[in-house]
Amino acid sequence: GENVEQHPSTLSVQEGDSAVIKCTYSDSASNYFPWYKQELGKRPQLIIDIRSNVGEKKDQRIAVTLNKTAKHFSLHITETQPEDSAVYFCAATLPRVTGGGNKLTFGTGTQLKVEL
Amino acid sequence: DARVTQTPRHKVTEMGQEVTMRCQPILGHNTVFWYRQTMMQGLELLAYFRNRAPLDDSGMPKDRFSAEMPDATLATLKIQPSEPRDSAVYFCASGLVNLNTEAFFGQGTRLTVV
Protein backbone atom coordinates (compact mmCIF):
# COMPACT_ATOMS: atom_id res chain seq x y z
CA GLY A 1 0.00 0.00 0.00
CA GLU A 2 0.84 3.66 -0.12
CA ASN A 3 2.79 5.41 2.63
CA VAL A 4 2.93 9.19 2.96
CA GLU A 5 5.40 11.09 5.10
CA GLN A 6 4.91 14.76 5.94
CA HIS A 7 7.27 17.37 7.36
CA PRO A 8 7.46 19.40 9.46
CA SER A 9 4.96 18.40 12.12
CA THR A 10 4.78 21.97 13.37
CA LEU A 11 5.60 25.22 11.61
CA SER A 12 5.53 28.72 12.99
CA VAL A 13 5.89 31.74 10.71
CA GLN A 14 5.43 35.47 10.97
CA GLU A 15 2.48 37.02 9.23
CA GLY A 16 3.42 37.86 5.66
CA ASP A 17 6.12 35.22 5.42
CA SER A 18 5.90 32.09 3.28
CA ALA A 19 5.27 28.58 4.57
CA VAL A 20 6.31 25.34 2.90
CA ILE A 21 5.14 21.87 3.83
CA LYS A 22 6.66 18.81 2.21
CA CYS A 23 5.40 15.28 1.64
CA THR A 24 6.87 12.15 0.15
CA TYR A 25 5.01 9.09 -1.06
CA SER A 26 6.11 5.53 -1.61
CA ASP A 27 4.08 4.17 -4.52
CA SER A 28 5.06 5.62 -7.89
CA ALA A 29 1.63 4.63 -9.24
CA SER A 30 -0.10 7.29 -7.11
CA ASN A 31 -1.56 9.92 -9.39
CA TYR A 32 -3.63 12.33 -7.34
CA PHE A 33 -2.37 14.49 -4.49
CA PRO A 34 -4.83 16.63 -2.54
CA TRP A 35 -4.09 18.96 0.35
CA TYR A 36 -6.57 19.42 3.16
CA LYS A 37 -6.83 22.18 5.73
CA GLN A 38 -8.36 21.43 9.10
CA GLU A 39 -9.21 24.25 11.44
CA LEU A 40 -9.58 23.53 15.13
CA GLY A 41 -12.67 21.50 15.83
CA LYS A 42 -13.69 21.32 12.19
CA ARG A 43 -13.54 18.81 9.37
CA PRO A 44 -10.71 18.57 6.85
CA GLN A 45 -11.48 20.51 3.69
CA LEU A 46 -9.74 20.43 0.34
CA ILE A 47 -7.72 23.54 -0.46
CA ILE A 48 -5.80 22.48 -3.55
CA ASP A 49 -4.93 19.33 -5.45
CA ILE A 50 -2.60 18.23 -8.22
CA ARG A 51 -2.56 15.31 -10.62
CA SER A 52 0.48 13.41 -11.74
CA ASN A 53 0.41 14.88 -15.24
CA VAL A 54 1.04 18.37 -13.85
CA GLY A 55 4.15 19.71 -12.15
CA GLU A 56 2.74 22.79 -10.49
CA LYS A 57 -0.60 24.35 -9.70
CA LYS A 58 -1.40 27.70 -8.16
CA ASP A 59 -4.51 29.22 -6.64
CA GLN A 60 -4.03 32.75 -5.33
CA ARG A 61 -1.68 32.50 -2.33
CA ILE A 62 -1.32 28.73 -2.34
CA ALA A 63 0.57 26.54 -4.75
CA VAL A 64 1.50 22.90 -4.96
CA THR A 65 4.47 21.37 -6.74
CA LEU A 66 4.98 17.73 -7.67
CA ASN A 67 8.21 15.92 -8.45
CA LYS A 68 7.26 12.46 -9.69
CA THR A 69 10.82 11.31 -10.08
CA ALA A 70 11.61 12.02 -6.47
CA LYS A 71 8.09 11.12 -5.33
CA HIS A 72 7.56 14.25 -3.35
CA PHE A 73 5.14 17.14 -3.42
CA SER A 74 4.97 20.40 -1.52
CA LEU A 75 2.46 23.01 -0.42
CA HIS A 76 3.52 26.63 -0.59
CA ILE A 77 1.59 29.41 1.11
CA THR A 78 2.73 32.96 0.43
CA GLU A 79 1.88 36.12 2.34
CA THR A 80 0.59 34.10 5.24
CA GLN A 81 -2.25 35.46 7.34
CA PRO A 82 -3.51 34.51 10.82
CA GLU A 83 -6.47 32.70 9.26
CA ASP A 84 -4.04 30.33 7.59
CA SER A 85 -3.33 28.87 11.04
CA ALA A 86 -4.58 25.28 10.96
CA VAL A 87 -3.45 21.71 10.49
CA TYR A 88 -2.60 20.82 6.91
CA PHE A 89 -2.69 17.27 5.61
CA CYS A 90 -1.25 15.99 2.38
CA ALA A 91 -2.59 12.81 0.80
CA ALA A 92 -1.82 10.48 -2.06
CA THR A 93 -4.20 8.33 -4.07
CA LEU A 94 -3.58 5.20 -6.07
CA PRO A 95 -5.47 4.99 -9.36
CA ARG A 96 -8.58 2.92 -9.67
CA VAL A 97 -7.03 0.28 -11.92
CA THR A 98 -4.75 -0.81 -9.09
CA GLY A 99 -7.56 -0.97 -6.59
CA GLY A 100 -7.25 2.57 -5.30
CA GLY A 101 -9.92 4.81 -6.66
CA ASN A 102 -9.61 7.80 -4.35
CA LYS A 103 -8.62 5.78 -1.33
CA LEU A 104 -6.68 8.55 0.32
CA THR A 105 -3.58 7.86 2.34
CA PHE A 106 -2.87 10.85 4.54
CA GLY A 107 0.31 12.29 5.89
CA THR A 108 0.53 12.90 9.63
CA GLY A 109 -0.31 16.59 9.39
CA THR A 110 1.48 19.90 9.93
CA GLN A 111 0.31 22.35 12.56
CA LEU A 112 0.86 25.78 11.01
CA LYS A 113 0.80 28.80 13.26
CA VAL A 114 0.93 32.27 11.75
CA GLU A 115 2.00 34.80 14.34
CA LEU A 116 1.24 38.49 14.27
CA ASP B 1 -24.71 22.73 -0.90
CA ALA B 2 -24.24 18.95 -0.74
CA ARG B 3 -22.61 17.74 2.46
CA VAL B 4 -21.77 14.54 4.25
CA THR B 5 -23.89 14.32 7.38
CA GLN B 6 -22.76 12.50 10.49
CA THR B 7 -24.68 11.74 13.65
CA PRO B 8 -24.29 12.14 16.51
CA ARG B 9 -21.85 15.04 16.62
CA HIS B 10 -20.84 14.17 20.17
CA LYS B 11 -21.14 10.98 22.17
CA VAL B 12 -20.09 10.24 25.73
CA THR B 13 -20.48 6.67 26.82
CA GLU B 14 -19.30 4.31 29.49
CA MET B 15 -16.75 1.64 28.80
CA GLY B 16 -18.37 -1.56 27.62
CA GLN B 17 -21.33 0.13 25.97
CA GLU B 18 -22.17 -0.19 22.30
CA VAL B 19 -21.67 2.87 20.13
CA THR B 20 -23.17 3.38 16.69
CA MET B 21 -22.12 6.26 14.45
CA ARG B 22 -24.02 7.10 11.30
CA CYS B 23 -23.12 8.78 8.06
CA GLN B 24 -25.15 9.99 5.12
CA PRO B 25 -22.85 10.36 2.12
CA ILE B 26 -23.40 12.95 -0.57
CA LEU B 27 -26.11 11.77 -2.95
CA GLY B 28 -24.57 10.06 -5.96
CA HIS B 29 -21.21 9.38 -4.35
CA ASN B 30 -20.17 5.74 -4.59
CA THR B 31 -17.26 5.58 -2.16
CA VAL B 32 -17.44 5.99 1.58
CA PHE B 33 -14.58 6.11 4.06
CA TRP B 34 -14.39 6.00 7.82
CA TYR B 35 -11.39 7.72 9.39
CA ARG B 36 -10.41 8.00 13.01
CA GLN B 37 -8.48 11.04 14.18
CA THR B 38 -6.46 11.21 17.35
CA MET B 39 -3.65 13.52 18.37
CA MET B 40 -1.17 10.67 18.30
CA GLN B 41 -2.18 8.86 15.11
CA GLY B 42 -3.47 11.56 12.82
CA LEU B 43 -6.06 10.42 10.28
CA GLU B 44 -6.30 6.64 10.21
CA LEU B 45 -8.37 4.86 7.59
CA LEU B 46 -10.66 2.34 9.27
CA ALA B 47 -12.87 1.19 6.41
CA TYR B 48 -13.55 1.89 2.76
CA PHE B 49 -16.66 1.06 0.75
CA ARG B 50 -17.19 1.24 -2.98
CA ASN B 51 -20.74 0.85 -4.27
CA ARG B 52 -21.68 -0.28 -0.74
CA ALA B 53 -19.23 -3.20 -0.82
CA PRO B 54 -16.46 -3.19 1.78
CA LEU B 55 -13.11 -3.03 0.00
CA ASP B 56 -10.68 -2.46 2.79
CA ASP B 57 -11.18 -2.63 6.52
CA SER B 58 -7.64 -3.63 7.39
CA GLY B 59 -7.26 -0.59 9.62
CA MET B 60 -10.17 -1.55 11.81
CA PRO B 61 -9.90 -3.68 14.97
CA LYS B 62 -12.11 -6.59 13.95
CA ASP B 63 -12.88 -7.83 17.42
CA ARG B 64 -14.88 -4.77 18.38
CA PHE B 65 -15.45 -2.62 15.31
CA SER B 66 -17.80 -3.22 12.42
CA ALA B 67 -18.76 -1.09 9.43
CA GLU B 68 -21.72 -1.53 7.13
CA MET B 69 -23.65 0.19 4.38
CA PRO B 70 -27.22 -1.06 4.57
CA ASP B 71 -28.14 1.21 1.69
CA ALA B 72 -26.58 3.89 -0.49
CA THR B 73 -27.69 6.69 1.84
CA LEU B 74 -26.42 5.26 5.11
CA ALA B 75 -23.11 4.02 6.42
CA THR B 76 -22.63 2.90 10.00
CA LEU B 77 -19.65 2.31 12.24
CA LYS B 78 -20.25 0.31 15.36
CA ILE B 79 -18.04 -0.32 18.37
CA GLN B 80 -18.99 -3.08 20.76
CA PRO B 81 -17.81 -3.08 23.47
CA SER B 82 -16.30 0.39 23.60
CA GLU B 83 -13.07 1.12 25.45
CA PRO B 84 -11.46 4.37 26.64
CA ARG B 85 -8.77 4.05 23.93
CA ASP B 86 -11.53 4.37 21.33
CA SER B 87 -11.98 8.00 22.31
CA ALA B 88 -11.34 10.02 19.16
CA VAL B 89 -13.07 11.95 16.41
CA TYR B 90 -14.53 9.66 13.76
CA PHE B 91 -14.92 11.14 10.30
CA CYS B 92 -16.93 9.81 7.43
CA ALA B 93 -16.05 10.95 3.92
CA SER B 94 -17.55 10.25 0.52
CA GLY B 95 -16.39 10.61 -3.06
CA LEU B 96 -16.75 9.42 -6.63
CA VAL B 97 -14.53 6.53 -7.68
CA ASN B 98 -15.13 7.17 -11.37
CA LEU B 99 -13.24 10.41 -11.04
CA ASN B 100 -10.14 10.30 -8.93
CA THR B 101 -11.14 13.34 -6.97
CA GLU B 102 -11.35 14.66 -3.47
CA ALA B 103 -13.14 13.04 -0.61
CA PHE B 104 -15.67 15.25 1.16
CA PHE B 105 -15.63 14.97 4.92
CA GLY B 106 -18.50 15.08 7.35
CA GLN B 107 -18.32 17.13 10.55
CA GLY B 108 -17.21 14.13 12.54
CA THR B 109 -18.43 12.38 15.68
CA ARG B 110 -16.44 13.16 18.81
CA LEU B 111 -16.53 10.01 20.90
CA THR B 112 -15.52 9.94 24.55
CA VAL B 113 -15.48 6.63 26.36
CA VAL B 114 -15.19 6.95 30.12
Interface residues (C-beta under 8 A of the other chain):
Chain A: N31 Y32 P34 Y36 K42 R43 P44 Q45 L46 D49 R51 F89 T93 P95 R96 G99 G100 G101 N102 K103 L104 T105 F106 G107 T108 G109
Chain B: T31 F33 Y35 G42 L43 L45 Y48 R50 L55 D56 F91 A93 G95 L96 V97 N98 L99 N100 T101 E102 A103 F104 F105 G106 Q107 G108
